[in-house]
Amino acid sequence: MTVTLADVAARAQVSPATVSRVLNGNYPVAASTRERVLRAVDELDYVLNGPASALAAATSDLVGILVNDIADPFFGIMASAIQSEIGGPGGRAGGERLAVVCNTGGSPERELTYLTLLQRQRAAAVVLTGGAVEEPAHVEAVEAKLCKLAAAGTRLVLCGRPPAAEAIALSFDNRGGGQRLTEHLTGLGHRQLGYIAGPEERTTTRHRLEGHRAALAAAGIEDDPRLTVHGRYDRRAGYEATRELLRREPSLTAIVAANDTVALGACAALRDFGLRIPEDMSVAGFDDLPFAVDAVPALTTVRLPLAAAGARAGRIAMGREEPPPGRIAMVAGELMVRGSTAAPRH
């Protein structure tokens, strides 16, 4: 026999309207009353009609989290932190949200598809993580989707992503981090630096590379296009790019990688060439993913507060924290100097 709203009301000794208010979370209810209703929901195993509730309330209990690759710790850490802030009090049937992680695989088309699906589901909030694709037609299409979502009442938060229309943005200072990282190496005396960049079409790639080039210019080092190789943000790309950089310029003394995973690939390639780190070659990464400190030697990198930024994005998406002034905040990274970098020996 199907349990109804009236059954819950009778068990909790309140009116059906009070039960509805508790479950929808759209009206203040005394704590003791709310507790009674939630206990009745649990005891009767009552299931709220999600689609009908969404139509009535304009939004559903669904929260979308868009990531490039959930297997990448960069995105996994943020998604986990966002989700930890989405659940409601006590983790029971009233007030919590259902987090849906949408893995785009870096595909602009999948990103648009997920935004459309979340719009159809009347998502309460959508959090987009990581860098954005800079292709003009895609940028325009995403902006249009975000405007439609916002008009329907969906809260929009960008985490580690540049500002966009209608959304609150917590953006990482990739330029500043990239500049500090390369300044550390030039300060040690390095003049021949190779750079392994990410995919050319992504904002994160461009901003980190701009920071690297700014540091080179400040040190009076001419930027040699031959010493920059683009690839995916993965270990294999780091391995192959390092082999290519050494082919182009055997006298390199340092390699700056687009992220820590790429840096691990670079380290593997250097070992295969019989080169020691940092005695023969310094290596630096970006993000300070959990494994960076356990690499041998430990990886010099820029620490981004991924978990803290994700948690803040989750709270803002749920309306439990005020947006930053101007709806945009720049989140700075911290230079972590470890054993993988040293002054050049030659």
C-alpha positions as CSV (number, residue, x, y, z in Angstrom):
1,M,0.0,0.0,0.0
2,T,1.4,3.4,-1.0
3,V,2.1,5.8,1.9
4,T,0.6,9.2,1.3
5,L,1.3,12.7,2.6
6,A,-1.8,12.4,4.8
7,D,-0.4,9.2,6.4
8,V,2.8,11.0,7.4
9,A,0.7,13.9,8.8
10,A,-1.4,11.6,10.8
11,R,1.6,9.8,12.2
12,A,3.3,13.1,13.1
13,Q,0.1,14.6,14.4
14,V,0.4,17.7,12.2
15,S,-1.5,19.0,9.1
16,P,-0.6,17.8,5.6
17,A,0.4,21.4,4.9
18,T,3.0,21.2,7.7
19,V,4.5,18.0,6.2
20,S,4.7,19.7,2.8
21,R,6.5,22.7,4.3
22,V,9.1,20.4,6.1
23,L,9.8,18.3,3.0
24,N,10.0,21.3,0.6
25,G,12.1,23.4,3.1
26,N,10.3,26.5,1.8
27,Y,8.7,27.7,5.1
28,P,10.0,28.0,8.7
29,V,8.8,25.2,10.9
30,A,9.6,24.7,14.6
31,A,12.5,22.3,15.2
32,S,10.4,19.9,17.3
33,T,7.7,19.8,14.7
34,R,10.2,19.2,11.9
35,E,11.8,16.4,13.9
36,R,8.4,14.7,14.4
37,V,7.7,14.9,10.7
38,L,11.0,13.5,9.6
39,R,10.7,10.7,12.1
40,A,7.3,9.8,10.6
41,V,8.8,9.9,7.1
42,D,11.5,7.5,8.2
43,E,9.1,5.2,10.0
44,L,6.6,5.0,7.1
45,D,9.3,5.0,4.4
46,Y,7.5,7.8,2.6
47,V,8.9,8.8,-0.8
48,L,8.2,12.3,-2.0
49,N,7.0,12.5,-5.6
50,G,10.1,14.2,-7.0
51,P,8.9,15.2,-10.5
52,A,5.5,16.5,-9.2
53,S,7.2,18.4,-6.4
54,A,9.6,20.0,-8.9
55,L,6.8,21.2,-11.1
56,A,5.0,22.7,-8.1
57,A,8.1,24.3,-6.6
58,A,9.8,25.4,-9.8
59,T,13.0,23.6,-8.8
60,S,13.7,20.0,-7.8
61,D,16.0,18.5,-5.1
62,L,18.6,17.8,-7.8
63,V,22.1,19.4,-7.8
64,G,24.3,18.9,-10.8
65,I,28.1,18.9,-10.5
66,L,29.9,19.1,-13.8
67,V,33.5,17.7,-13.9
68,N,36.0,17.0,-16.7
69,D,37.2,13.7,-15.4
70,I,36.0,12.3,-12.0
71,A,39.0,9.9,-12.1
72,D,41.4,12.9,-12.0
73,P,42.0,13.8,-8.3
74,F,41.7,17.5,-9.2
75,F,38.0,17.1,-10.0
76,G,37.4,14.2,-7.5
77,I,38.5,16.3,-4.6
78,M,36.3,19.3,-5.6
79,A,33.3,17.1,-6.4
80,S,33.5,15.3,-3.0
81,A,33.8,18.6,-1.1
82,I,30.8,20.1,-3.0
83,Q,28.7,17.0,-2.3
84,S,29.6,17.1,1.4
85,E,27.9,20.5,1.6
86,I,24.7,19.5,-0.3
87,G,23.1,17.1,2.2
88,G,20.5,18.3,4.5
89,P,20.3,18.1,8.3
90,G,20.5,14.6,9.5
91,G,20.7,13.1,6.0
92,R,16.9,12.3,6.0
93,A,14.0,12.8,3.7
94,G,13.4,16.5,4.3
95,G,15.8,19.2,3.1
96,E,18.6,17.2,1.6
97,R,19.6,17.3,-2.1
98,L,20.5,14.6,-4.6
99,A,24.0,15.3,-6.1
100,V,24.5,14.1,-9.6
101,V,28.1,14.2,-10.9
102,C,28.2,14.7,-14.6
103,N,31.5,13.6,-16.2
104,T,32.0,15.5,-19.5
105,G,35.3,13.8,-20.5
106,G,36.4,17.2,-21.7
107,S,33.8,17.2,-24.4
108,P,32.2,20.6,-25.1
109,E,29.2,18.8,-26.5
110,R,28.7,16.7,-23.4
111,E,28.9,19.8,-21.2
112,L,26.1,21.4,-23.1
113,T,24.1,18.2,-23.1
114,Y,24.3,17.9,-19.3
115,L,23.3,21.5,-18.8
116,T,20.3,20.9,-21.0
117,L,19.3,17.8,-19.0
118,L,19.8,19.6,-15.7
119,Q,17.6,22.4,-17.0
120,R,14.9,19.9,-17.9
121,Q,15.1,18.4,-14.4
122,R,14.7,21.9,-12.9
123,A,17.9,21.5,-10.9
124,A,18.0,23.5,-7.7
125,A,21.7,24.3,-8.3
126,V,24.5,23.5,-10.8
127,V,28.2,23.7,-10.0
128,L,30.7,23.7,-12.9
129,T,34.3,22.9,-12.0
130,G,37.6,23.3,-13.7
131,G,38.7,25.3,-16.8
132,A,36.4,26.3,-19.6
133,V,36.8,25.7,-23.4
134,E,37.5,29.0,-25.1
135,E,36.1,28.2,-28.5
136,P,33.8,31.2,-29.2
137,A,30.7,29.2,-30.3
138,H,30.9,27.0,-27.3
139,V,31.3,30.0,-24.9
140,E,28.2,31.6,-26.4
141,A,26.2,28.4,-26.1
142,V,27.2,27.9,-22.5
143,E,26.3,31.5,-21.6
144,A,22.9,31.0,-23.2
145,K,22.3,27.7,-21.2
146,L,23.4,29.4,-17.9
147,C,21.0,32.3,-18.6
148,K,18.1,29.9,-19.1
149,L,19.0,27.9,-15.9
150,A,19.2,31.1,-13.9
151,A,15.9,32.4,-15.2
152,A,14.3,29.1,-14.1
153,G,15.6,29.6,-10.5
154,T,18.7,27.4,-10.6
155,R,21.6,28.7,-8.5
156,L,24.8,28.6,-10.6
157,V,28.3,28.4,-9.1
158,L,31.6,28.1,-10.9
159,C,34.5,26.5,-9.0
160,G,38.0,26.9,-10.4
161,R,36.5,28.3,-13.5
162,P,36.5,31.8,-15.0
163,P,33.5,34.1,-14.5
164,A,30.5,33.6,-16.8
165,A,27.0,35.1,-17.2
166,E,24.6,34.7,-14.3
167,A,26.9,32.6,-12.2
168,I,28.9,33.1,-9.0
169,A,32.6,32.4,-9.7
170,L,35.3,31.1,-7.4
171,S,38.3,31.3,-9.8
172,F,41.7,29.9,-9.1
173,D,44.6,32.3,-9.6
174,N,46.3,30.2,-12.3
175,R,48.3,33.1,-13.7
176,G,49.7,34.1,-10.4
177,G,50.5,30.5,-9.4
178,G,52.2,29.9,-12.7
179,Q,54.3,33.0,-12.4
180,R,55.4,32.2,-8.8
181,L,56.4,28.7,-9.8
182,T,58.6,29.8,-12.7
183,E,60.0,32.7,-10.6
184,H,61.2,30.1,-8.1
185,L,63.1,28.2,-10.8
186,T,64.6,31.3,-12.4
187,G,65.6,32.5,-8.9
188,L,67.6,29.2,-8.5
189,G,69.5,30.1,-11.6
190,H,67.6,28.1,-14.3
191,R,67.7,29.7,-17.8
192,Q,66.8,26.8,-20.0
193,L,63.2,25.8,-19.0
194,G,60.9,23.5,-20.8
195,Y,57.1,23.9,-20.3
196,I,54.5,21.1,-20.7
197,A,51.2,22.9,-21.2
198,G,47.7,21.4,-21.2
199,P,45.2,21.4,-24.1
200,E,45.4,24.7,-26.0
201,E,41.6,25.4,-26.0
202,R,41.2,25.5,-22.1
203,T,41.4,28.6,-20.0
204,T,43.4,26.9,-17.3
205,T,46.1,26.1,-19.8
206,R,46.3,29.6,-21.1
207,H,46.4,31.3,-17.7
208,R,49.1,29.1,-16.3
209,L,51.2,29.5,-19.5
210,E,50.7,33.3,-19.3
211,G,52.1,33.2,-15.7
212,H,55.1,31.2,-16.8
213,R,55.9,33.6,-19.7
214,A,55.5,36.6,-17.4
215,A,58.1,35.1,-15.1
216,L,60.5,34.4,-18.0
217,A,60.1,38.0,-19.1
218,A,60.8,39.4,-15.6
219,A,64.0,37.3,-15.5
220,G,65.1,38.6,-18.9
221,I,64.7,35.2,-20.6
222,E,63.4,35.1,-24.1
223,D,60.4,32.8,-24.5
224,D,61.4,30.1,-27.0
225,P,58.2,28.6,-28.6
226,R,60.2,25.3,-29.2
227,L,60.3,24.8,-25.4
228,T,56.5,24.7,-24.9
229,V,54.7,21.4,-25.7
230,H,50.9,21.0,-25.4
231,G,49.1,17.8,-24.4
232,R,46.4,16.3,-22.2
233,Y,46.4,16.7,-18.4
234,D,47.6,13.2,-17.9
235,R,50.8,11.1,-17.1
236,R,51.3,9.9,-20.6
237,A,51.2,13.4,-22.0
238,G,53.9,14.4,-19.5
239,Y,56.0,11.4,-20.5
240,E,55.8,12.0,-24.2
241,A,56.2,15.8,-24.0
242,T,59.4,15.4,-21.9
243,R,60.9,13.2,-24.5
244,E,60.0,15.7,-27.2
245,L,61.5,18.6,-25.1
246,L,64.8,16.8,-24.6
247,R,64.9,16.0,-28.3
248,R,64.4,19.7,-29.1
249,E,66.8,21.0,-26.4
250,P,69.1,18.6,-24.7
251,S,70.6,21.4,-22.5
252,L,67.4,21.9,-20.5
253,T,67.8,22.2,-16.7
254,A,64.2,22.4,-15.6
255,I,60.7,21.3,-16.7
256,V,57.5,23.0,-15.6
257,A,54.5,20.8,-16.0
258,A,50.8,21.8,-16.4
259,N,49.8,19.8,-13.4
260,D,51.1,17.2,-10.9
261,T,49.9,14.3,-13.0
262,V,51.8,15.6,-16.0
263,A,54.8,16.2,-13.8
264,L,54.9,12.5,-12.7
265,G,55.0,11.5,-16.4
266,A,57.9,13.9,-16.9
267,C,59.7,12.4,-14.0
268,A,59.3,8.9,-15.5
269,A,60.7,10.0,-18.8
270,L,63.7,11.6,-17.2
271,R,64.4,8.4,-15.2
272,D,64.2,6.4,-18.5
273,F,66.8,8.8,-19.9
274,G,69.1,8.2,-17.0
275,L,68.6,11.7,-15.6
276,R,68.4,12.4,-11.9
277,I,65.9,14.7,-10.2
278,P,66.9,17.4,-9.2
279,E,70.6,16.9,-9.7
280,D,70.3,16.8,-13.5
281,M,66.9,18.3,-14.0
282,S,64.4,20.1,-11.8
283,V,60.7,19.3,-12.2
284,A,57.7,21.3,-11.0
285,G,54.0,20.7,-11.1
286,F,50.8,22.5,-10.2
287,D,47.7,21.7,-7.9
288,D,49.5,19.8,-5.1
289,L,47.4,16.7,-5.5
290,P,47.7,14.2,-2.6
291,F,50.4,12.1,-4.3
292,A,52.7,15.1,-4.9
293,V,54.3,15.0,-1.5
294,D,54.9,11.2,-1.8
295,A,56.7,11.4,-5.2
296,V,60.4,10.7,-5.0
297,P,61.7,13.3,-4.6
298,A,58.6,15.2,-3.3
299,L,57.2,17.5,-6.0
300,T,57.6,21.3,-5.9
301,T,54.2,22.6,-6.9
302,V,51.5,25.2,-6.4
303,R,48.9,24.1,-3.8
304,L,45.3,25.0,-4.8
305,P,42.8,24.8,-2.0
306,L,40.6,22.3,-3.9
307,A,38.6,20.9,-1.0
308,A,38.0,24.3,0.7
309,A,36.9,25.9,-2.6
310,G,34.6,23.0,-3.4
311,A,33.0,23.1,0.0
312,R,32.5,26.9,-0.3
313,A,31.0,26.4,-3.7
314,G,28.6,23.8,-2.2
315,R,27.5,26.1,0.6
316,I,26.9,29.0,-1.8
317,A,24.9,26.7,-4.2
318,M,22.7,25.7,-1.2
319,G,22.3,29.3,-0.1
320,R,24.1,28.7,3.2
321,E,26.9,31.2,2.5
322,E,26.7,34.6,1.0
323,P,28.3,35.0,-2.5
324,P,31.6,37.0,-2.6
325,P,31.4,40.7,-3.3
326,G,30.7,41.3,-7.0
327,R,29.8,37.6,-7.2
328,I,33.4,36.8,-8.1
329,A,36.3,35.7,-5.9
330,M,39.9,34.9,-6.9
331,V,41.3,32.0,-5.0
332,A,45.1,32.1,-4.6
333,G,47.5,29.2,-4.6
334,E,50.5,28.6,-2.4
335,L,54.0,27.7,-3.7
336,M,55.2,24.5,-2.1
337,V,59.0,24.1,-2.5
338,R,60.1,20.5,-2.2
339,G,62.9,18.2,-3.3
340,S,62.2,18.1,-7.0
341,T,63.8,21.5,-7.7
342,A,67.3,22.7,-7.0
343,A,69.9,25.1,-8.6
344,P,71.3,23.8,-11.9
345,R,74.6,22.0,-11.8
346,H,75.7,23.1,-15.3
